[in-house]
């Protein structure tokens, strides 16, 4: 009998250990979008990574963040190989292919960058025929993404676009405010060469969930619950302050090109 009890206890322990391991959920994280999410020094770091970890921690959901290039991360999530991926700016295609939580991770300005001394850009019509570096897989708002006549030059990383702008191989770069500021701090030889000429869009960034992963719907609910709690208890604000980044800051031109376009089309 003692041996039977021992075997039963061991069996239950092994079963519980297996369940515990199975409950650690792997979530895709963008690997090269610092200071929001990036693979650095052998781990995922960044403001939105801290937010995701905190939201799941308070909902008692063990997670592991897995680094991927953004386009690969989103494709794995679309097919269900991953339950979720971040950071995503939704458009109609994203909303149709993925599940979005109620709570965004944060918001930031998408800026149009040009050489220092260039005149501000007041409307996207000024970009017709111009070469604009865009990062593969990113969306920049329906107005910009669908505007005809812009020569979009695809690059793997934001830094590639700025190096092309420095060398005159493109006319402009479109990139987020926070990531550009971090990039220029890390590449001081580029500082002072570029200016923000317009705020193109002010999107919210999301942790995006799969429509084809069995865990995704439950995880989305836990994430929303966790986000609500960390916003209420001050954790969310402390994360923003830790990274010295504000949520949804105003851009250099006030209203965005997207907003100006909407105002024009809605005017009588």
C-alpha positions, -999 to +999 in steps of 0.1 A: +000+000+000+027+026+009+043+019-025+009+024-042+004+057-024+039+068-034+033+060-070+000+078-069+015+110-054+043+108-080+019+104-108-002+134-096+030+155-092+041+147-127+007+154-141+006+188-122+041+196-135+030+189-170-001+211-167+020+239-153+044+237-182+015+236-206+000+267-191+031+289-200+018+306-232+042+317-259+033+351-273+051+367-303+070+399-297+085+422-323+122+418-322+135+452-335+112+481-324+130+496-295+121+513-271+087+496-274+097+460-281+131+445-291+155+416-285+184+429-265+210+413-243+194+379-246+158+390-237+128+409-249+129+445-236+107+475-241+078+495-229+050+475-245+067+442-235+065+454-199+029+463-203+020+429-218+039+411-190+022+432-163-013+427-177-009+389-179+008+388-145-022+403-126-045+378-144-022+350-133-014+339-168+022+327-172+036+338-206+069+337-225+076+364-251+091+350-282+111+373-305+102+374-342+105+399-371+072+417-372+059+403-405+068+368-394+052+373-360+020+384-376+019+356-401+024+330-373-005+346-354-027+348-385-024+311-391-028+301-354+008+290-348+010+318-322-020+330-301-010+366-302+016+392-315+025+428-308+028+457-317+000+462-343-016+493-358-051+481-369-065+487-404-096+470-420-074+441-431-060+436-396-095+438-380-108+412-404-079+387-400-073+390-362-090+396-329-084+429-311-088+435-273-107+464-259-075+479-245-047+492-266-011+490-254-003+526-261-005+553-288+023+571-306+027+595-335+037+583-370+059+611-384+071+620-419+109+627-417+130+646-442+163+663-443+168+693-419+157+725-436+129+709-457+095+727-456+067+711-436+043+689-455+007+700-453-010+673-473-001+639-488-006+652-523+028+668-518+043+633-517+030+622-551+060+610-571+083+611-540+102+582-527+091+574-491+108+546-471+084+524-453+091+494-431+079+460-444+047+448-427+039+481-410+007+500-415+006+538-413-031+547-414-056+541-442-051+576-457-013+571-462-015+534-471-041+539-498-030+572-512-021+569-549+011+581-565+035+578-536+066+557-544+068+535-513+103+521-509+102+490-486+129+485-460+135+458-435+142+482-406+137+519-398+174+525-397+177+514-433+153+541-443+171+568-425+205+557-440+189+558-474+175+593-466+210+604-455+224+592-488+197+608-510+183+574-521+148+583-507+131+617-502+114+609-469+111+583-442+079+575-424+085+562-388+072+564-353+083+592-330+095+571-301+114+545-321+131+573-342+141+592-310+157+560-296+174+552-329+190+587-331+202+584-295+219+551-303+233+564-336+246+599-326+263+603-360+228+607-375+216+632-349+207+667-363+203+655-399+165+648-400+134+668-391+098+658-386+078+675-413+043+662-405+023+640-383+009+614-406-013+595-381-017+589-344-026+553-341-032+530-311-009+500-309-023+466-299-015+431-288-033+413-317-048+378-312-053+349-336-087+338-350-073+303-355-056+295-322-075+276-295-060+297-266-065+331-282-101+340-271-094+331-235-061+349-235-077+380-250-102+381-221-075+377-195-054+404-212-083+429-211-090+421-175-053+426-167-050+459-186-080+473-168-064+464-134-029+478-142-045+511-154-065+513-122-037+505-098-011+528-114+011+501-128+005+512-164+015+548-157+046+537-138+057+517-169+053+548-191+073+569-166+100+542-164+106+544-202+101+582-201+076+580-229+041+596-229+010+580-244-004+597-274+017+628-276+009+657-299+029+658-331+049+687-346+021+699-368-008+696-344-035+677-363-024+648-384-026+645-422-051+618-417-073+641-396-070+669-422-080+646-450-111+634-430-120+670-423-118+678-460-139+649-471-165+654-444-169+692-451-201+702-470 
